[in-house]
């Protein structure tokens, strides 16, 4: 038997695309090329290798076939893939910043701190409060509880903090993203929901389940000069599989000082 007769052109000819869908990856469009020349297919594959696009090369014996995967659909402007997460940070806060003390006059907190620095006993400090302040018995008990905690060395306590994280997977030609606006600004919950559920800004806006969770978070007592809000952090970007870019942004919930950060 002789060498198989190869019919066709040596150029890599684009064939009809192949399209698949997966709930985790979204749409994947495969650009299909065929050629009678293995060398020309390899050269084309090297170009897609530089672009970090996954591909498959197969041979039928008479033709060489190259399939290049564009995860997200279109090869020039692939569909963004959005991922939303509600995360839980654990932070350390001073005992004097506990929610139970947020309604106290800052002068009483400063007085307690100064008294500890001076080595005042609990009974001496309590006597001073009872004689020189108009605090109720209940408020004195609360302040004394934290006074004693700090005197025993418990200066801080652990606290959970909610974080809303969004990641969008886009093509290299994607020009702009909402993650670049409002950075280091403070969003009220209403403003956060308005931004994250806007279908003009996201291919897949914030799901209703996550929105309901965010709206159910209980706000702590108000504190002068602070805003219970979501601070939007600078976004991060990294190259991802398929020649795409992963853009991640986070919103951190806390009582942020309006001197340090500006409300939106």
N, C-alpha and C positions, 0 to 999 in steps of 0.2 A: 504494500500500500504506500502511496506517495504522500507528500505533504498536503494537508487540506487546502482547497482553493478558498482564498479569502475574498469575499465580495464586499465592496464598499469603498468609501474614501478614507484617506489617512488622517483627515482632519477630525477633531472631536466635535461631533454634531449634537446639538441640544435636542433631546427627545421630550415628549410630553412629561410634565412634572407628575410626581406621585405625592399624595397628601394623606397623612394619618393624623389621628387625634388621640390624645391620652389625657385623662383628667389631671394628672400631676404635671405634665409638661406642656399641655395645651396642644396647639396645632404644630405639626412638623411638616414642612414642605421639602421634598427631595428634588433637587435639580439633577436630571439624568442626562448623561452624555455617553455616546457610543463612538467607537473608532476602530478601524482595522489596525491602528498603530498603537502598540503598547507604550512606546516611547512618548507619543503625544498625550496619552492619557496620564502617564506619570508626570509629565511637565505640568499639566493642568491640576493634578492632585497636589503638587508642590505649592502651587499658588494658593490653594485653599488651606493647605497646612499652615502657611504663614498667617492666614486669617483666623487660625484656630477653629476651623469648621470641621466637624466629624464627617468622614466619608467612607464609602465601601467600594472596593474595586473587585469586579468579578469577570470571569472569562467564559465565553460560550464555546471556545475553540476556534471560532471564526471572527469573533468581535470581542473587544474589551469594553466593559461597561463601568462607568463611574457614577455613583450616586452620592450627592452632597446634601447633608441635612441642615436645613435652616429651621432651628427650633423656634417656634413662635409664628411661623407662616412665611411671610414674604421675605425674599432674600435681601432686598434693599431697605425695607422698613418693617422688620418683624414685629408682630403684636407684642406689647409689653405684658409680662406676667406678674401680677401683684400678689404679694403674700403679706398677711396681717398677723401680728402676734401681740398678746398682752403678757408682759413679763413681770416678774417680781424681783426688784432689787432689795437687798437688806443693807440699811445704812445705820450709822451710829450718830446719835444726837445727844446733846447735853441734857442732863436731868432737868435743868432750868428751862428747857424748851419743850417739856412734856405738855401734851394737850390740856392736862388738868391745871396748868399754870398760865396758859395763854391769856386768860381773862384778868390776870393780876396786873396791878400797876407795876411797870418796870422798876420803879423805885424800891418796891418791896423785894424784888428779886435781887437787885443790886445790894440792898441792905443785907440780905441773907448771905450772899457771896462774900461780902466784906467781913461779916461776923465770923464766917468760917475761917477766913484768912487770919483773923485776929485771935483765933482759938477759943471763941466763946462756946461755953457749954450749951447743950440744948435747953436746959432750964433757964439759963440767963437770957438766951435769945427769946424764948417764949415769954418770959416776964416782960421783956422790952416791948414785944408786940402787943401784949395785953394792956400795957400802960400807955404806950405812945401812938397806937394806931386805932383806926376805927374798923378794923377787920372783924368780921363775924367769927364766932367760935368755930364754925365749920371751916372757914377759910384759914384760920390759924392752924387748925389740925392738919389741913392739906399741906400748907407751907412747911409745917414742922416735920411732916412725914418725909418730904424731899430733903429737908435740912439734915435729918438724921441719916438718910441714904448717902448723901454726899460726904458726911462726916465719917461714915464707915468705908469710904473709898469707892463707892458706886457713882462715879462721875458721869457715866453715859449709859444709855440703854439702846438696845437694837430695835429697829423699826422697819417694817416693810414699806416699800415704795413701788407704786404702779408705774410701769413703762409701756407705752404703746410704740411698737416697732413696725415699720413698714419697709418692705423690700420690693423693688421692682426690677425685673430682668428685661433689659432692652437691647436693641441692636446698636452697633457702634456708631451708626449715623444718627442716633436719637439726639435731638438738639437741646432740649430743656426739660426740666422736671420740677414739680412743685416743691421738692425737697430743698431747692435752692432759695426759696422765698420764706420770709418770716423767721430766719435763723436767729437764735438767741433772743427771741421775743416770747412773751408770756401769753398763752392762749387760755381763756376761760373754757370750761367744758363745752359751752354752747358754741364758741368759736372753733374749737377742735372738731366737734361733730360736723359743723358747717363745712369745714375744709375737707375732712376725710370722707364725707359721704357725697361730695360733689362729683357727679358722673362725668363732668367736663374735665376734671383733673386726673381721674384714675380710670383705667380700663375696667378694673374690678374694685369699686368703692368698698369702704368699711362694711363688713357684714352686720346685719341687724343684731345678731347674738352678741357681738363684741360691743356694739353701740349701747345695747341695754345694760351690759356689765359696767361700762364706763359711767353711764348716767346714774347707776345705783350706788356709786361710791359715796360714802358719807363724808361731808365736809367738816373739818375740825372747827373749834371756836375761832372766830376772827381774831386777828392780831394786827394792831396798828402798824402801818408801813409795809405790810406783807399782802400778797395776793395768792390765794389758793388757785393754782393754775398749772398748766402744762408748758414747761420750757422746751422749746424746739431746739435740738442740738444740731451742729453742722453734720451734713451727710457724709457718708463714706462711699467710695466707689472702687470696685475691683473687677478685673477681667474674669469672665466666667466661660463655661464650656459653650461651644457652638459659636465662637467669635462674638459673644455678647458681653454686656457689662451689667454688673449687679450694683444697684444703687440702694443704700439703706439709710433710713432716717429714724430718729427716735424722739418721742415726746415724754418728758419726765414730770410726774405729778408731785408737787410739793408746795409748801407756803414759801414762795420766793420773795425776796426783798425787792420792792419796786425802785429802790436806789441802785441796786446792782443790775437789774434787767428792766426793760421797758415793756409795758403791756402792748399787745398787738393793736 
